[in-house]
Amino acid sequence: MWQRSAIQSYFDANIGMAALIAGQSNKAQGKCIDDWFFSDIESATNEVIAVMKRFPDHHPRAIILAVIEKKCGQISPR
């Protein structure tokens, strides 16, 4: 397992980028992702880690996307 600081950097970059991309076609969804993650980074990080532990065979980015979509709806392409 990575150190917590490395995990946090990975999540910050991936979830921040997901919010940016989602916000390009759906501003409310981008805001939802930002609000969910960045309003309580510790809790959101722990939530994603818990899902990763339940599904260790899935890629971390797939888990992150699944949690984001559960929280804020499916991210649709433009």
Order of alpha helices (4+ residues) and beta strands (2+ residues): alpha-alpha-alpha-alpha
